[in-house]
Amino acid sequence: DDAPTDSAAGAEFAARYPLRILAVEDDAVNQVVITETLRSLGYEISLAENGREAVALAENKIFDLIFMYVQMPEMSGIEAAERIRALTDGDRVTIVALTADSSAEN
């Protein structure tokens, strides 16, 4: 059988679409879900547990994609995103906001 394994397919995907990824999430279960999902695609990711850690990491490394949980202790995802944007001097990083709030506003 010449079909690629899941790990080989993931590595091929990451090689074709290389990204430096940061996941910012304070919940341990969600951290596992995010990191394992991205690793299954072949990515090595950086992980921060709050907005302050995210900003500190972004000061020392350029990320292409950031998954940012909105509601976190110490510094909200919104404030962290604003600070990270200020660090990039106009270079745009894609920041995807994540939230567990599923209520609909009318």
ZIZI-V636962 format. One record per backbone hydrogen bond with DSSP energy under -1.0 kcal/mol. NH is the residue of the N-H (numbers start at 1). CO is the residue of the C=O. E is the energy in kcal/mol with one decimal. If there is no record, write none. Layout:
# ZIZI-V636962
NH_CO_E, NH_CO_E
This chain:
# ZIZI-V636962
9_5_-3.0, 10_6_-2.5, 11_7_-2.4, 12_8_-2.3, 13_9_-2.3, 14_10_-2.6, 15_11_-2.1, 16_12_-2.1, 17_13_-2.3, 22_65_-2.3, 23_46_-2.5, 24_67_-3.3, 25_48_-2.2, 31_27_-2.2, 32_28_-1.8, 33_29_-2.2, 34_30_-2.7, 35_31_-2.7, 36_32_-2.7, 37_33_-2.0, 38_34_-2.3, 39_35_-2.5, 40_36_-1.9, 42_39_-1.7, 43_38_-2.1, 46_21_-2.7, 48_23_-2.7, 51_75_-1.1, 54_50_-2.0, 55_51_-2.4, 56_52_-2.3, 57_53_-2.5, 58_54_-2.4, 59_55_-1.5, 60_57_-1.0, 61_57_-1.2, 64_20_-2.4, 65_20_-1.9, 66_94_-2.8, 67_22_-2.7, 68_96_-3.0, 69_24_-2.5, 70_98_-2.8, 75_73_-2.1, 77_70_-3.1, 80_76_-2.5, 81_77_-2.5, 82_78_-2.2, 83_79_-2.3, 84_80_-2.6, 85_81_-2.6, 86_82_-1.8, 87_83_-1.3, 91_88_-2.3, 94_64_-1.8, 96_66_-3.3, 98_68_-2.9
